[in-house]
């Protein structure tokens, strides 16, 4: 009986971390793939960081609403201070590791939301193009009907919007090339391991 109680106590203490681990895996899957642009990555990272802050606040208040399995257990067994500390450390780690991603924030927002980005806040080389773009109902219709940003920028008249198009190419290439390199390394490792097994 003591072993069962010890096991239950251990499960209760690690339950929040298993949820966070599951959420980290979800984030990892979202960040992978050919069509994931820097704009997507930035949004996923911001959302995950906001979730970490929310979880910290909820645990601090003793509210386990985002930890349903934990809510069913004896909350007196849960070391909330330790859980909050782990979440805080994870949040700080995210903040430091995604600093480089945030440095491209303005660039990616101009590309991902060109119809909503305030042209006054844009770099001067693209302001006039943003005004022209935002005034065009035809381009807005294309933007809303395209399934991906890549599709929209393929249809954008390059001669009319050279600076905006150049920014889009830069943003799209930024992580597409990373994906291609990772895919090549992954395939090479697979072949190497397959050859080693045979």
C-alpha beads as a LAMMPS data file, in Angstrom:
LAMMPS data file: protein, C-alpha beads

198 atoms
197 bonds

1 atom types
1 bond types

-500.0 500.0 xlo xhi
-500.0 500.0 ylo yhi
-500.0 500.0 zlo zhi

Masses

1 110.0

Atoms # bond

1 1 1 0.000 0.000 0.000
2 1 1 2.879 2.347 0.814
3 1 1 4.322 1.786 -2.678
4 1 1 1.002 2.777 -4.262
5 1 1 0.808 5.956 -2.163
6 1 1 4.396 6.805 -3.018
7 1 1 3.661 6.220 -6.701
8 1 1 0.514 8.384 -6.509
9 1 1 2.415 11.137 -4.717
10 1 1 5.117 11.050 -7.394
11 1 1 2.488 11.153 -10.159
12 1 1 0.759 14.149 -8.584
13 1 1 4.032 16.042 -8.304
14 1 1 5.020 15.390 -11.919
15 1 1 1.567 15.755 -13.461
16 1 1 1.899 19.468 -14.320
17 1 1 5.264 18.854 -15.907
18 1 1 3.866 16.034 -18.039
19 1 1 1.195 18.440 -19.301
20 1 1 3.856 21.025 -20.103
21 1 1 5.907 18.326 -21.803
22 1 1 2.890 17.343 -23.895
23 1 1 2.326 21.001 -24.820
24 1 1 6.013 21.356 -25.727
25 1 1 5.642 18.371 -28.050
26 1 1 2.594 20.011 -29.652
27 1 1 4.633 23.173 -30.178
28 1 1 7.522 21.171 -31.623
29 1 1 5.178 19.559 -34.165
30 1 1 3.741 22.954 -35.137
31 1 1 7.234 24.333 -35.726
32 1 1 8.189 21.500 -38.074
33 1 1 7.334 21.224 -41.723
34 1 1 7.979 22.764 -45.078
35 1 1 5.277 25.448 -45.025
36 1 1 6.091 26.851 -41.584
37 1 1 7.296 30.412 -42.044
38 1 1 8.948 32.712 -39.535
39 1 1 5.562 34.407 -39.155
40 1 1 4.019 31.121 -38.000
41 1 1 6.926 30.343 -35.719
42 1 1 6.713 33.719 -34.048
43 1 1 2.972 33.357 -33.448
44 1 1 3.355 29.832 -32.029
45 1 1 6.164 30.981 -29.738
46 1 1 4.210 34.014 -28.475
47 1 1 1.149 31.867 -27.810
48 1 1 3.168 29.262 -25.918
49 1 1 4.884 31.911 -23.819
50 1 1 1.485 33.426 -22.969
51 1 1 0.259 29.964 -21.926
52 1 1 3.271 29.558 -19.634
53 1 1 2.467 32.889 -17.970
54 1 1 -1.180 31.892 -17.579
55 1 1 -0.249 28.511 -16.075
56 1 1 2.115 30.192 -13.623
57 1 1 -0.597 32.618 -12.499
58 1 1 -3.203 29.874 -12.176
59 1 1 -0.921 27.602 -10.169
60 1 1 0.066 30.520 -7.941
61 1 1 -3.639 30.982 -7.127
62 1 1 -4.067 27.249 -6.545
63 1 1 -6.259 26.978 -9.634
64 1 1 -5.614 23.732 -11.511
65 1 1 -8.151 24.304 -14.307
66 1 1 -5.478 23.775 -16.992
67 1 1 -4.226 20.672 -15.201
68 1 1 -7.403 18.529 -15.080
69 1 1 -5.702 15.379 -13.781
70 1 1 -4.112 17.381 -11.017
71 1 1 -7.437 18.937 -10.065
72 1 1 -8.772 15.444 -9.336
73 1 1 -5.919 14.694 -6.935
74 1 1 -5.239 15.867 -3.418
75 1 1 -3.823 19.334 -4.068
76 1 1 -2.045 19.288 -0.711
77 1 1 0.389 16.818 -2.270
78 1 1 1.300 19.190 -5.099
79 1 1 4.413 21.324 -4.743
80 1 1 3.016 24.344 -6.585
81 1 1 6.094 26.444 -5.818
82 1 1 8.271 23.895 -7.621
83 1 1 5.821 23.740 -10.544
84 1 1 5.772 27.539 -10.804
85 1 1 9.561 27.592 -10.670
86 1 1 9.807 25.090 -13.529
87 1 1 7.300 27.068 -15.613
88 1 1 9.154 30.310 -14.907
89 1 1 12.490 28.773 -15.871
90 1 1 10.962 27.412 -19.065
91 1 1 9.468 30.817 -19.900
92 1 1 12.816 32.549 -19.343
93 1 1 14.540 29.939 -21.479
94 1 1 12.021 30.497 -24.270
95 1 1 12.491 34.227 -24.025
96 1 1 16.261 33.976 -24.391
97 1 1 16.235 31.334 -27.135
98 1 1 13.693 33.117 -29.310
99 1 1 15.382 36.532 -29.105
100 1 1 16.723 36.154 -32.636
101 1 1 13.271 35.279 -33.919
102 1 1 11.848 38.409 -32.289
103 1 1 14.496 40.556 -33.966
104 1 1 12.699 39.833 -37.259
105 1 1 9.293 40.655 -35.811
106 1 1 8.594 43.848 -37.739
107 1 1 9.766 42.321 -40.998
108 1 1 7.586 39.256 -40.553
109 1 1 4.534 41.301 -39.538
110 1 1 4.828 43.482 -42.633
111 1 1 4.890 40.336 -44.764
112 1 1 2.222 38.366 -42.885
113 1 1 -0.271 41.205 -42.333
114 1 1 0.447 43.775 -45.046
115 1 1 -3.138 45.027 -45.081
116 1 1 -3.199 45.670 -41.338
117 1 1 0.355 46.858 -40.736
118 1 1 0.385 50.625 -40.041
119 1 1 2.369 52.140 -42.902
120 1 1 3.570 54.933 -40.570
121 1 1 5.387 52.290 -38.512
122 1 1 6.956 50.601 -41.537
123 1 1 10.457 51.345 -42.813
124 1 1 10.393 54.237 -45.275
125 1 1 11.360 52.091 -48.280
126 1 1 8.108 50.140 -48.074
127 1 1 5.635 52.768 -46.797
128 1 1 4.347 53.909 -50.200
129 1 1 3.928 50.330 -51.381
130 1 1 1.928 49.482 -48.249
131 1 1 -0.355 52.462 -48.908
132 1 1 -0.932 51.274 -52.498
133 1 1 -1.485 47.703 -51.374
134 1 1 -3.889 48.629 -48.574
135 1 1 -5.934 50.759 -50.985
136 1 1 -6.468 47.847 -53.389
137 1 1 -9.647 45.843 -52.833
138 1 1 -8.552 43.438 -55.578
139 1 1 -5.330 42.573 -53.766
140 1 1 -7.168 42.314 -50.451
141 1 1 -9.509 39.803 -52.067
142 1 1 -6.532 37.805 -53.354
143 1 1 -4.904 37.955 -49.933
144 1 1 -7.991 36.590 -48.170
145 1 1 -8.587 33.886 -50.784
146 1 1 -5.017 32.530 -50.827
147 1 1 -4.358 29.569 -48.583
148 1 1 -0.745 30.531 -47.853
149 1 1 1.376 33.666 -47.795
150 1 1 3.569 32.122 -50.455
151 1 1 0.573 31.880 -52.805
152 1 1 -0.307 35.525 -52.220
153 1 1 3.203 36.801 -52.885
154 1 1 3.402 34.707 -56.060
155 1 1 0.325 36.601 -57.294
156 1 1 1.490 40.028 -56.110
157 1 1 2.553 42.237 -59.054
158 1 1 6.322 42.267 -58.472
159 1 1 6.975 45.353 -60.598
160 1 1 4.389 47.368 -58.676
161 1 1 5.573 46.209 -55.222
162 1 1 9.310 45.462 -55.535
163 1 1 10.273 46.305 -51.935
164 1 1 7.387 44.382 -50.398
165 1 1 8.090 41.425 -52.671
166 1 1 11.792 41.493 -51.730
167 1 1 10.866 41.467 -48.025
168 1 1 8.503 38.551 -48.565
169 1 1 11.214 36.573 -50.375
170 1 1 13.632 37.242 -47.512
171 1 1 11.149 36.160 -44.839
172 1 1 10.052 33.072 -46.742
173 1 1 13.631 32.041 -47.564
174 1 1 14.780 32.596 -43.989
175 1 1 13.329 29.356 -42.686
176 1 1 12.643 27.472 -45.884
177 1 1 16.394 27.077 -46.343
178 1 1 16.712 25.917 -42.722
179 1 1 14.011 23.313 -43.332
180 1 1 15.780 22.090 -46.473
181 1 1 19.097 21.736 -44.609
182 1 1 17.455 19.886 -41.722
183 1 1 15.669 17.587 -44.157
184 1 1 18.944 16.804 -45.938
185 1 1 20.740 16.060 -42.648
186 1 1 17.827 13.922 -41.495
187 1 1 17.838 11.890 -44.718
188 1 1 21.618 11.474 -44.530
189 1 1 21.361 10.193 -40.943
190 1 1 18.607 7.768 -41.971
191 1 1 20.731 6.396 -44.832
192 1 1 23.809 6.166 -42.592
193 1 1 21.890 4.233 -39.922
194 1 1 20.290 1.986 -42.551
195 1 1 23.709 1.152 -43.993
196 1 1 25.100 0.466 -40.523
197 1 1 22.275 -1.997 -39.810
198 1 1 22.816 -3.987 -43.005

Bonds

1 1 1 2
2 1 2 3
3 1 3 4
4 1 4 5
5 1 5 6
6 1 6 7
7 1 7 8
8 1 8 9
9 1 9 10
10 1 10 11
11 1 11 12
12 1 12 13
13 1 13 14
14 1 14 15
15 1 15 16
16 1 16 17
17 1 17 18
18 1 18 19
19 1 19 20
20 1 20 21
21 1 21 22
22 1 22 23
23 1 23 24
24 1 24 25
25 1 25 26
26 1 26 27
27 1 27 28
28 1 28 29
29 1 29 30
30 1 30 31
31 1 31 32
32 1 32 33
33 1 33 34
34 1 34 35
35 1 35 36
36 1 36 37
37 1 37 38
38 1 38 39
39 1 39 40
40 1 40 41
41 1 41 42
42 1 42 43
43 1 43 44
44 1 44 45
45 1 45 46
46 1 46 47
47 1 47 48
48 1 48 49
49 1 49 50
50 1 50 51
51 1 51 52
52 1 52 53
53 1 53 54
54 1 54 55
55 1 55 56
56 1 56 57
57 1 57 58
58 1 58 59
59 1 59 60
60 1 60 61
61 1 61 62
62 1 62 63
63 1 63 64
64 1 64 65
65 1 65 66
66 1 66 67
67 1 67 68
68 1 68 69
69 1 69 70
70 1 70 71
71 1 71 72
72 1 72 73
73 1 73 74
74 1 74 75
75 1 75 76
76 1 76 77
77 1 77 78
78 1 78 79
79 1 79 80
80 1 80 81
81 1 81 82
82 1 82 83
83 1 83 84
84 1 84 85
85 1 85 86
86 1 86 87
87 1 87 88
88 1 88 89
89 1 89 90
90 1 90 91
91 1 91 92
92 1 92 93
93 1 93 94
94 1 94 95
95 1 95 96
96 1 96 97
97 1 97 98
98 1 98 99
99 1 99 100
100 1 100 101
101 1 101 102
102 1 102 103
103 1 103 104
104 1 104 105
105 1 105 106
106 1 106 107
107 1 107 108
108 1 108 109
109 1 109 110
110 1 110 111
111 1 111 112
112 1 112 113
113 1 113 114
114 1 114 115
115 1 115 116
116 1 116 117
117 1 117 118
118 1 118 119
119 1 119 120
120 1 120 121
121 1 121 122
122 1 122 123
123 1 123 124
124 1 124 125
125 1 125 126
126 1 126 127
127 1 127 128
128 1 128 129
129 1 129 130
130 1 130 131
131 1 131 132
132 1 132 133
133 1 133 134
134 1 134 135
135 1 135 136
136 1 136 137
137 1 137 138
138 1 138 139
139 1 139 140
140 1 140 141
141 1 141 142
142 1 142 143
143 1 143 144
144 1 144 145
145 1 145 146
146 1 146 147
147 1 147 148
148 1 148 149
149 1 149 150
150 1 150 151
151 1 151 152
152 1 152 153
153 1 153 154
154 1 154 155
155 1 155 156
156 1 156 157
157 1 157 158
158 1 158 159
159 1 159 160
160 1 160 161
161 1 161 162
162 1 162 163
163 1 163 164
164 1 164 165
165 1 165 166
166 1 166 167
167 1 167 168
168 1 168 169
169 1 169 170
170 1 170 171
171 1 171 172
172 1 172 173
173 1 173 174
174 1 174 175
175 1 175 176
176 1 176 177
177 1 177 178
178 1 178 179
179 1 179 180
180 1 180 181
181 1 181 182
182 1 182 183
183 1 183 184
184 1 184 185
185 1 185 186
186 1 186 187
187 1 187 188
188 1 188 189
189 1 189 190
190 1 190 191
191 1 191 192
192 1 192 193
193 1 193 194
194 1 194 195
195 1 195 196
196 1 196 197
197 1 197 198
